Amino acid sequence: MARIVVIGAGLGAMAAAARLAVAGHRVTVYESGATYGGGVRRLTRDGFGFDTGPGLLHLPAVYRDLFVKTGKQPLEECVTLTQVDPASRHVFADGTRADLPNASRAGTAAALDAALGAGAGARWGDFLVRAREAWDRTRRPLLEEPQAADVTPLNRDPYPALKAGLLRRPTTTLAQVADRELRDPRLVALLGSYAWGYGFDPADAPASAAVLPYLEQTFGTWYVDGGIRALADAVYERCVQRRVEFVFDAEVTDVVEEGGRATGVRLADGRTVPADHVVAGAPVPALYREGIVGPGLPASRPETWPRHQPVRTGRVTLCLALRGARESGAVHRTVVHAAADLPTVTVLRPGDPALRPDDAHESVTVTATTEILPSWTGFAARMLTQAEAAVPDLRDRLLWQEVRTPDDTLLETGAAEVPGPALAGDKGRWLPAANVSPLPGLYFAGGWSHPGGGLAHAGMSGALVAGLIVEGADFRGSQ
C-alpha cells in the first residue's frame, strides 16, 4: 500500500484519487480552498442556484466508468442524467434561428436546411464526415492513452485537406476550415461557437478542433439534475466512501524531491507531507518556475502558469435571478451569436426546481468565453444585451445579477483561464502537460494535463494517472 498525495480536489484529481484508493493505496487530497470541485462551483442566493463552471456534460460514459470501477453503485443511482433536446438553439446575427436536435446527424441536417436554406445541412454534414476522420486518427492517442514520450506524430494536423483540382489545399486553422467548406457566415459562426465553448479562438485553433462539434453531435449533451455541481458532490462522496482523506484550506507550495524523485509535498504552513507518489491536479507555482511543467513561464504572471493554448481565454458568467416562470417553448441552451461589437454568449435555462426558490422564478446563466481582457468594465452589460434574444422580457424580469470573471476563476482554481482539450497539429502547441512528469514519482491529472480540459477529459486524465501508478510503465491506456 503506497502513500499517495493528491494536490487539488478538482474532478480529474478526485477521479484519480477514487481509483487509487480502490486499488488499495492510502490517498490524501490537499485542497487550497474550502471545498472540492475545482472549477465546478455553485453560487446560491435567496433560494436561487447557479452552476458557475460547466453547465452541461458530454461523454457521460467517462463518469459511468469511474463509478463502475470504484463501487457497486452506478452513476445513475447517484445522479440523474437527462438528455438535453434540442441540444441547442442558435440565434444568428441576422436573426435566423435554428434548433439542433441531440445526437442526430440527419435531424441536424434537416434543421439547418429549414433554418438556413437548402444545402446548409449537406455542407455541415460533409464537414462532420471530415471531422470524423480527424477523430478516428487521434481518438486513442489523445483520449485513451497516456501522452507518449514522442509526440511528434501528433504535430501534424489530422484534419483532411480539401481537394482543389489535382492539388490539396492545406487547412491550418479552424477558421480556414469554416471559410473554405461552410461558406455561409451562419455556419461559420456555428462552428466557431463550439471552439469558443472550450476556450479556443477559431482563428488560432488548429483544424483538428473540428473534432469538438463532432464529439458533441455524436455522443450527445446531458444535464445533471441539480446542476453539474451535483456531479462533483457524487464524485466527492464516492471518494469518501473509498476512504480518501480530504484536507481543505491546505495550500501545497512545492513538491519535495529527494534522490531524484518526488517524495512528498510542502504546505504553505511549512509542514512537509511524505508520499510515495504525488499527483498534481492543480497548478503548483514552483513546478512552473523550475521548468518541470511547460516552458518555465514567469512566476510573476501566475495566471499563465498552466497555459498550453497559444491564446489566453477565460470565462465570464452572469448569474441572473428572474421573476416569473420559464415560458412554454423555452429551451435549455441558446447560443446567441455576435452582432456588431457584442460577444457570442451561451444562455442556460435548465428549468430545474432545485435551482429556483419556487415556480414563480427562474435561474439563468449567461456565459461568454473570450480572450482575457485587462478590464471587464461594461462587458457584462454587453452580454446581457445579447441574452435578451434568448430570454423574453429579460430586463423587466431581472431581480438581481452576479458577475463572475476570470479574476474569480483565478482566486478559486489558481488559473484565470479555462483549459481546453488536447488537439493535434500546429507542431504540438495545443498539447497539455503529459501525465508523467520529468520528475519520477510526480504525475499530472486534471484539465491542465493530458488529455486536457472539459469535464469528460478531466475524468479521463484521472483514469490515466491511476493506471500509470497502479500498473506502472506497462500501462497502455483503456482497452
Sequence and secondary structure as in RCSB ss.txt:
>XXXX:A:sequence
MARIVVIGAGLGAMAAAARLAVAGHRVTVYESGATYGGGVRRLTRDGFGFDTGPGLLHLPAVYRDLFVKTGKQPL
EECVTLTQVDPASRHVFADGTRADLPNASRAGTAAALDAALGAGAGARWGDFLVRAREAWDRTRRPLLEEPQAAD
VTPLNRDPYPALKAGLLRRPTTTLAQVADRELRDPRLVALLGSYAWGYGFDPADAPASAAVLPYLEQTFGTWYVD
GGIRALADAVYERCVQRRVEFVFDAEVTDVVEEGGRATGVRLADGRTVPADHVVAGAPVPALYREGIVGPGLPAS
RPETWPRHQPVRTGRVTLCLALRGARESGAVHRTVVHAAADLPTVTVLRPGDPALRPDDAHESVTVTATTEILPS
WTGFAARMLTQAEAAVPDLRDRLLWQEVRTPDDTLLETGAAEVPGPALAGDKGRWLPAANVSPLPGLYFAGGWSH
PGGGLAHAGMSGALVAGLIVEGADFRGSQ
>XXXX:A:secstr
  EEEEE  SHHHHHHHHHHHHTT EEEEE SSSSS TT  EEEETTEEEESS   BS THHHHHHHHHH SS H
HHHS EEE SSSEEEE TTS EEEE TT HHHHHHHHHHHH TTHHHHHHHHHHHHHHHHHHHHIIIIIS   S 
 GGGSS  S  EEETTEEE   BHHHHIIIII SHHHHHHHHHHHHHTT  TTTSBGGGGHHHHHHHHH  EEET
T THHHHHHHHHHHHHTT EEE S  EEEEEEETTEEEEEEETTS EEE SEEEE S  HHHHHTTSSTT   TT
 GGGTT  SSS EEEEEEEEEEES   TT  SEEEE   TT   EEEE    GGGSSSTTEEEEEEEEEEE  S 
 TTHHHHHHHHHTTTSTTHHHHEEEEEEE HHHHHHHHS SS   B    GGGTT  B SB SSTTEEE STTBT
TBSSHHHHHHHHHHHHHHHHHGGG     
